[in-house]
Amino acid sequence: MKRILAYLKPYTRFMTFTLTVKVFATLIELALPYILKHIIDNVIRPVADIPNPDVKAKVTEICIWAVIMIVCAGLGVLGSVWANRMAAKFARNVAEDVRSDLFRRTMTLSPAQTDHFTVPSLESRLTTDTYNIHNFINTMQRMGVRAPILLIGGLAITATLDGALTLVMIAILPFLFIAVYSLTAKGLPLYTKVQKAVDGMIRVVREDAQGIRVIKALTKQDYEYRRYDAVNKSLCDIERKTSSIMSSSNPVMNFFMNLGLVCVVFVGAYRVNGGMSEPGNIIAFIQYFTLISMAMTSITRIFVIWSKASASAVRIAEVLDTEEGLPVSSSSDYPTRAGERGIVFDKVNFAYNNTKDILHDISFELKSGQKLGIIGATGSGKTTLTALLMRFYDVSSGAIRIDGRDLRTIPEDELHSMFGVAMQHDFIVADTIKENIRFGRDISDEQIARAAKIAQAAPFIEAYEDGYDHPLDAKGANVSGGQKQRLLIARAVAGQPKILILDDSSSALDYKTDAELRKAISTELGDTTTVIVAQRVSSVMSCDLILVIDEGRIIGAGDHEKLMQTCSVYSEISKSQMGGAILE
């Protein structure tokens, strides 16, 4: 929680002023029962002891005190309403800061760190957990000040009225605190389990939302219903257990408070009958006891909210305090190779989470401006190779260099600015075609049009009445698969990258469009180093260097003609797809 409370510091003055108003309003509320006691004991009751009282004067005095009570009540209400509004604004601003930093940190996590937290868990932390923090800060300003003042102030005032009755109330408080502490101690770890269960449910919902077409195509709705019911039931079970424990706080509180109230009435009636106390004291005591009861109920609620917020704060802090996943190393650790140009993989081995190697002894050189084709069976490690090139992960051993510089010595912004990337399962946002290609970069409309022409997307874009201003649905739901891929390729080339990576990004294109795309890239992006990952031989056959990957190893390397003669796997793939012919 300390990590989250640090966000309050910039708002110290605002918070102090808001709390001052809240304290003032609460003190006025605390004075109302005492004013009522004064009216009963010192204004109304003496009338009965005076033979010929001045009724008119007494009525006037009563009215004056009534007006004082109304004014005090009004000031208390206005102060509380204003303070609560300011507290809501303050809590909203702090929660916004937490969400912004959490989102920013989430965006800078390395892929390995993202894999560790999982995307559903990060989504839950950005939504449910930040809401719990917001609710805690808001509640603490509204109740965290008012409740202690009512509790301590009520006890202090009642002690001046009747010590015996005060002792009756004090005798009840230890039972209340023990009950609250016991319930909170049990509730905190349960709320952590609840959030983990929410993560699991979000994961299933996210998977089903993304795969809804496949689910319908295979008529597996019933299977997914059962899968969702399983995680939903798990969440309900842990929530039921948590609620059964935490919801018992209010009944326990009410029991002890009502027991204390009965004791106060009983003892108070005995003392008034014996002339040891005044009737006004008993009425004031009942009102103060009600205020103290409300304060204790509020404190109980605060403990419940605190339990949720503490569990959420730990989860948020885990992300915020995560160390940089891929720190930049010094060039003294990995010296620059002077005179080396292009991309070099030098005996690269890699394993996810340092387990079994996915890539084994990968070595090759690609000169600047050349084209690299990577082909192989599904799961052979093709995409992993491009992920290492962009330094989404660090190699387990060996080195990857660009123009002689080890990737581990290049700052992230500088490294990633070199690349333009289009992946098979990339995403389209709900915006215009123009903004999807621009993607927040400083790219002119002329550059966008040029990129669309290179990507063979210009014909279908210009066929729209509104052209590049045509709106796209989320995930590109209102365009075909081939059109979506061409838009993604246009986005990749729009920034005029030094290195262009096309990871199975033309799989939905017909052979003619694919050939025209490759020809346009060669003509318009001649100085760009291009890496093409594909299943089609036709997509890579014109590359200067083609790597055939099988189970993380290079089993063939060379141009198309060489591989047709030296690599049986490549030759078989080529013949099965197009009879070994060279088609352009």
Beta strands, then each sheet from edge to edge (+ up, - down):
strand 1: 343-351
strand 2: 357-366
strand 3: 371-376
strand 4: 397-402
strand 5: 405-406
strand 6: 419-423
strand 7: 499-503
strand 8: 529-534
strand 9: 545-550
strand 10: 553-558
sheet 1: 2+ 1- 4+ 5-
sheet 2: 6+ 7+ 8+ 3+ 9+ 10-
end
